[in-house]
């Protein structure tokens, strides 16, 4: 589910320019099933073992925080809800 939601934040215009919808991305951190609450668990069907689960979740916490703060910074500094991440030549 989260993989698909994160892909929805990617916007491609008619010219092929790629952008990221920062408002949509940041909204995932405050919804009732917030991205902050995601946890990897064998019990939930994720492909992690009992021994790797704590480390995987630790990396996931770091990744989520990095995504959140970078998206927030890009939105605040650029004063825009959409940021271009690549442009066609």
Secondary structure as UniProt FT lines:
FT   HELIX           2..7
FT   TURN            8..9
FT   STRAND          10..12
FT   TURN            14..15
FT   STRAND          18..21
FT   HELIX           22..27
FT   TURN            28..30
FT   TURN            32..33
FT   HELIX           35..37
FT   HELIX           42..44
FT   TURN            50..52
FT   HELIX           53..78
FT   STRAND          82..86
//
